[in-house]
Amino acid sequence: MILSSIAPNAALSASAQKEINLIGIEEIPGDTYEDGVPGRLLEDNLTRDNQIGGLGGAIDYLGKGNSYVMTPDRGPGAGQTTYKERFYYVEIPIPRKNNPAPKPRVFFQRILKNEKGNAFTGSSRAYDIKNPPDSLRLDAEGVRVSRSGKQLYISDEYGPYIDVFSIKTGRRIKSIDVPNKFNINAPSEKGEEELLINNHGRQPNRGFEGISITPSGRYIFAITQDPLLQDCDSKDNGKPKGIKNRILRIDLRHGSQDEYEYLLDSEENGVSEIIALNDHRLMTLERDSKSGAEARVKKIYLIDTKRATNIKHEESLSKEHKRKEDRANRIIPVDKKPLVDLLRLGINDVPEKFEGMTFGPDIDHKTKLLVISTDNDFKSTEPTKIFLLSVPKPLIKM
């Protein structure tokens, strides 16, 4: 069964690769500031509190014109500053033949706050051990606009959580319950400490990296960047290793939850984003952590959960656990077919972190605009890059 899938996958990749085109690369300079004036220095003594950075980690189309919403992650210094979490509105025009598009324009932002009006921060120290729901630490890595256009669904790597915010006020409206198997028992402000005292739940800074709402509005999908601790098969210098990621699907009408196994191409890869094409077909963005000439994997896949095993009752996917369980029935992962290799699009100076991905407006009646953004980790010398791709609709069957 595995061997029979090789030829169709290769054929699809070769065909799709020729039909998907890079039509533009835009940049938002890393030294851009809100209101154009540098604000106060954060605790790293390098970054201003109003520096527009890290916003390529999550992006979604607002459904009209050339308007998008983008959310920065936890700020500079890997969670060591009190950067306030926020979201931006960004205009990204479509380039036309013989008519270069205007540069992207960041023109609005709101601070993300809890129900009491307190601002969320990227600081890893803002976790409330006594009352986790009151914690103010947030690492926004995925964003999607509700069908009404009034709310933002934001996934958090720290939790991992899925929170719903008001676009108008920036305040959290509610949190969506996540199965306990995704949560660690003993959170710490230091990732290395979390690894020493936990054997269950998400890896440090490897929670829900991407989310997506289905066009029907019924389901929301979330995917972890790397496998959960209990799903890993080995360790390398203390770091858990594995290829078995979990996809969580939540029924927004009834609250039911299902899970599916997504197999990474390599233990060195992670998933940066997910887009739902319908209630069971999706796209994923899978990448390594290399840049430039060292980059080997920056790929987009088509996946399908329809024939995959529902693993919501599987507490562990590790080989050792399966030997102990002695289960006869094997788990069938999601069907996975390559759509396009971003490294074969002629991109110079390949960035490490392709992280945000969304469909924009139609380019024409046959073609969709696919927007992919990068996370510059708030480096003032490195721009946020936005890659614009034309994708024929039949390839994705929207």
Secondary structure as GFF3:
##gff-version 3
##sequence-region A 1 398
A	DSSP	three_ten_helix	3	5	.	.	.	ID=ss1
A	DSSP	alpha_helix	6	19	.	.	.	ID=ss2
A	DSSP	beta_strand	21	28	.	.	.	ID=ss3
A	DSSP	three_ten_helix	34	36	.	.	.	ID=ss4
A	DSSP	three_ten_helix	55	57	.	.	.	ID=ss5
A	DSSP	beta_strand	59	61	.	.	.	ID=ss6
A	DSSP	beta_strand	67	70	.	.	.	ID=ss7
A	DSSP	beta_strand	86	91	.	.	.	ID=ss8
A	DSSP	beta_strand	105	111	.	.	.	ID=ss9
A	DSSP	three_ten_helix	124	126	.	.	.	ID=ss10
A	DSSP	three_ten_helix	132	134	.	.	.	ID=ss11
A	DSSP	beta_strand	140	145	.	.	.	ID=ss12
A	DSSP	beta_strand	151	156	.	.	.	ID=ss13
A	DSSP	beta_strand	161	166	.	.	.	ID=ss14
A	DSSP	beta_strand	172	176	.	.	.	ID=ss15
A	DSSP	three_ten_helix	180	182	.	.	.	ID=ss16
A	DSSP	alpha_helix	191	197	.	.	.	ID=ss17
A	DSSP	beta_strand	208	213	.	.	.	ID=ss18
A	DSSP	beta_strand	219	224	.	.	.	ID=ss19
A	DSSP	three_ten_helix	229	231	.	.	.	ID=ss20
A	DSSP	beta_strand	234	236	.	.	.	ID=ss21
A	DSSP	beta_strand	239	241	.	.	.	ID=ss22
A	DSSP	beta_strand	244	251	.	.	.	ID=ss23
A	DSSP	beta_strand	257	263	.	.	.	ID=ss24
A	DSSP	beta_strand	270	276	.	.	.	ID=ss25
A	DSSP	beta_strand	281	287	.	.	.	ID=ss26
A	DSSP	three_ten_helix	292	294	.	.	.	ID=ss27
A	DSSP	beta_strand	298	304	.	.	.	ID=ss28
A	DSSP	alpha_helix	319	325	.	.	.	ID=ss29
A	DSSP	beta_strand	335	341	.	.	.	ID=ss30
A	DSSP	three_ten_helix	342	344	.	.	.	ID=ss31
A	DSSP	beta_strand	354	364	.	.	.	ID=ss32
A	DSSP	beta_strand	367	374	.	.	.	ID=ss33
A	DSSP	beta_strand	384	392	.	.	.	ID=ss34
A	DSSP	alpha_helix	393	396	.	.	.	ID=ss35
###
